[in-house]
Amino acid sequence: MKKNIILAITFSLIFLLSGCSSAPTRTVPVPAVPLTPQLKMGTLNFSLSENHKANITYHTQQEMHAFILSQIKADLNEKYILTDSPEADIININIEYVRQFIGRKLTDSLGYPTLNYSIEIVRKTKVIYRLEKKHQAFNAGIMPNIEVLFGVMRKKSHEKIFMKSIANTISSQIAQLLK
């Protein structure tokens, strides 16, 4: 009996660990049309809404737009994805960001934002690829989880965690399109 339990535990661990060592899966669909080897940055449309008006000053829509755009460009430049070539396919990004607060209208402490976004690849004037994500929520890790849970995210600087996460997610998905 003891032998069977040890054998079952051993096989369970092997099964679980082999799943952890598998290759990462693609998170974006493969484009139907081959894309140019590099892409040109088009527009980033960004809209901000919030579930109530806070008494604390957080980032404005313009500040968030500028920060996210610069992060995406930096990430894509680092991966040699961006070009200024007029022949390159163009990336257009649309983001709808909803700033959330803990307890809805009871507090001004930040909660995780919700997000809708789309990535379009345009060739000449025709959209040749579109990825759309709706009702996305971002989880920034253990420490931010604790800070959100205890309602201590009450500074403008706290929101940068969310903006960096959004920019990183979008730039990673764009990079996957060229693989």
C-alpha positions as CSV (number, residue, x, y, z in Angstrom):
1,M,0.0,0.0,0.0
2,K,2.8,2.4,1.0
3,K,4.6,1.5,-2.3
4,N,1.5,2.5,-4.3
5,I,1.2,5.9,-2.6
6,I,4.9,6.6,-3.2
7,L,4.5,5.5,-6.9
8,A,1.4,7.7,-7.3
9,I,3.1,10.7,-5.8
10,T,6.2,10.2,-8.0
11,F,4.1,10.0,-11.2
12,S,2.0,13.0,-10.2
13,L,5.2,15.1,-9.7
14,I,6.7,14.0,-13.0
15,F,3.4,14.8,-14.7
16,L,3.2,18.3,-13.1
17,L,6.8,19.1,-13.7
18,S,6.8,18.1,-17.3
19,G,3.9,20.5,-17.9
20,C,6.0,23.3,-16.3
21,S,8.9,22.7,-18.7
22,S,6.8,22.9,-21.9
23,A,7.5,25.6,-24.5
24,P,5.5,28.8,-24.0
25,T,2.3,29.0,-26.1
26,R,1.4,31.8,-28.5
27,T,-1.0,34.3,-27.0
28,V,-2.0,36.0,-30.3
29,P,-3.3,34.4,-33.5
30,V,-1.0,34.2,-36.4
31,P,-1.7,36.9,-39.1
32,A,-3.3,35.5,-42.2
33,V,-1.2,37.7,-44.4
34,P,2.6,37.9,-43.8
35,L,3.7,41.2,-42.3
36,T,6.6,43.3,-43.2
37,P,9.8,42.4,-41.2
38,Q,9.5,45.6,-39.2
39,L,6.5,47.8,-38.4
40,K,5.9,51.6,-38.3
41,M,4.2,53.2,-35.3
42,G,0.9,54.7,-36.3
43,T,-1.6,56.1,-33.8
44,L,-2.3,55.3,-30.2
45,N,-5.8,56.3,-29.2
46,F,-6.2,56.4,-25.4
47,S,-9.3,57.1,-23.4
48,L,-9.6,57.2,-19.6
49,S,-12.7,56.9,-17.5
50,E,-13.1,56.2,-13.8
51,N,-15.8,54.7,-11.7
52,H,-15.9,57.8,-9.6
53,K,-14.1,61.2,-9.2
54,A,-11.3,60.8,-6.7
55,N,-10.1,63.6,-4.4
56,I,-6.6,62.5,-5.0
57,T,-4.8,63.7,-8.2
58,Y,-3.9,60.7,-10.4
59,H,-2.5,60.8,-14.0
60,T,-4.4,62.7,-16.6
61,Q,-5.5,61.1,-19.9
62,Q,-2.7,63.0,-21.7
63,E,0.0,61.9,-19.2
64,M,-1.1,58.2,-19.4
65,H,-1.2,58.4,-23.2
66,A,2.3,59.8,-23.4
67,F,3.7,57.3,-20.8
68,I,2.2,54.2,-22.4
69,L,3.2,55.3,-26.0
70,S,6.8,56.0,-24.9
71,Q,7.0,52.6,-23.1
72,I,5.6,50.7,-26.2
73,K,8.0,52.5,-28.5
74,A,10.9,51.8,-26.2
75,D,10.0,48.1,-25.9
76,L,9.5,47.7,-29.7
77,N,12.7,49.7,-30.5
78,E,14.7,47.4,-28.1
79,K,13.4,44.4,-30.1
80,Y,14.3,46.1,-33.4
81,I,10.6,46.0,-34.5
82,L,10.0,49.7,-35.3
83,T,11.1,51.4,-38.5
84,D,10.4,54.7,-40.3
85,S,10.3,52.9,-43.7
86,P,7.2,54.1,-45.7
87,E,6.8,50.5,-47.0
88,A,6.3,49.1,-43.6
89,D,3.0,47.9,-42.2
90,I,1.6,50.4,-39.7
91,I,0.6,49.6,-36.0
92,N,-2.5,51.4,-34.7
93,I,-3.5,50.8,-31.0
94,N,-6.7,51.8,-29.3
95,I,-6.9,51.6,-25.5
96,E,-10.0,52.2,-23.2
97,Y,-8.7,52.4,-19.6
98,V,-11.2,52.4,-16.7
99,R,-9.6,53.5,-13.5
100,Q,-11.0,51.5,-10.6
101,F,-11.1,52.2,-6.9
102,I,-11.4,49.9,-4.0
103,G,-14.9,49.7,-2.6
104,R,-16.2,51.5,-5.7
105,K,-17.3,54.9,-4.5
106,L,-16.2,54.5,-0.9
107,T,-12.5,55.2,-1.2
108,D,-9.9,56.9,-3.5
109,S,-7.4,54.0,-3.2
110,L,-6.6,52.5,-6.6
111,G,-7.8,49.1,-7.5
112,Y,-6.8,47.1,-10.7
113,P,-8.0,48.9,-13.8
114,T,-10.1,47.3,-16.5
115,L,-9.1,47.6,-20.0
116,N,-10.3,47.2,-23.6
117,Y,-7.8,47.4,-26.3
118,S,-7.1,46.6,-30.0
119,I,-4.0,46.3,-32.1
120,E,-4.5,46.9,-35.8
121,I,-1.9,46.3,-38.5
122,V,-2.6,48.4,-41.6
123,R,-1.1,48.0,-45.1
124,K,-1.6,51.1,-47.2
125,T,-5.2,51.9,-46.1
126,K,-6.5,48.3,-45.4
127,V,-6.5,46.7,-42.0
128,I,-4.8,43.3,-42.5
129,Y,-4.7,42.2,-38.9
130,R,-6.8,43.0,-35.8
131,L,-6.4,41.7,-32.3
132,E,-9.1,42.8,-29.8
133,K,-9.1,42.2,-26.1
134,K,-12.1,43.1,-23.9
135,H,-12.6,43.4,-20.2
136,Q,-8.9,42.8,-19.4
137,A,-7.8,43.1,-15.8
138,F,-4.1,43.3,-14.9
139,N,-2.4,41.6,-12.0
140,A,0.9,43.2,-11.3
141,G,2.3,40.7,-8.8
142,I,2.4,39.9,-5.1
143,M,3.3,43.3,-3.6
144,P,0.8,45.3,-5.6
145,N,-1.8,42.7,-4.8
146,I,-1.2,43.3,-1.1
147,E,-1.2,47.1,-1.6
148,V,-4.5,46.9,-3.5
149,L,-6.0,44.5,-0.9
150,F,-5.1,46.9,2.0
151,G,-6.1,50.0,0.1
152,V,-2.7,51.8,0.3
153,M,-2.4,52.6,-3.4
154,R,-3.2,56.3,-3.0
155,K,-0.4,58.0,-4.9
156,K,-0.1,59.1,-8.5
157,S,3.1,57.1,-8.8
158,H,1.3,53.8,-7.9
159,E,-0.5,53.9,-11.2
160,K,2.7,53.5,-13.2
161,I,2.7,49.8,-12.3
162,F,-0.5,49.4,-14.3
163,M,0.7,51.6,-17.2
164,K,4.0,49.6,-17.5
165,S,2.1,46.3,-17.4
166,I,-0.3,47.5,-20.2
167,A,2.6,48.7,-22.4
168,N,4.5,45.5,-21.8
169,T,1.5,43.3,-22.7
170,I,0.8,45.2,-25.9
171,S,4.4,45.4,-27.1
172,S,4.9,41.6,-26.4
173,Q,1.8,40.8,-28.4
174,I,3.0,43.0,-31.3
175,A,6.4,41.2,-31.1
176,Q,4.7,37.8,-31.3
177,L,3.1,38.9,-34.6
178,L,6.5,38.9,-36.3
179,K,7.7,35.5,-35.1
